[in-house]
Amino acid sequence: MVEYPEKENQENTLEEVFILNKLLMIIMIINASN
């Protein structure tokens, strides 16, 4: 396994959470419009 610095890991997880939140918002908007 490749070890990443903690800082990089945190940034990656923050980006993933941000993307997931965006997807959730889009899904909620689509559901609300139906």
Secondary structure by P-SEA (a helix, b strand, c coil): cccccaaaaaaaaaaaaaaaaaaaaaaaaaaaac
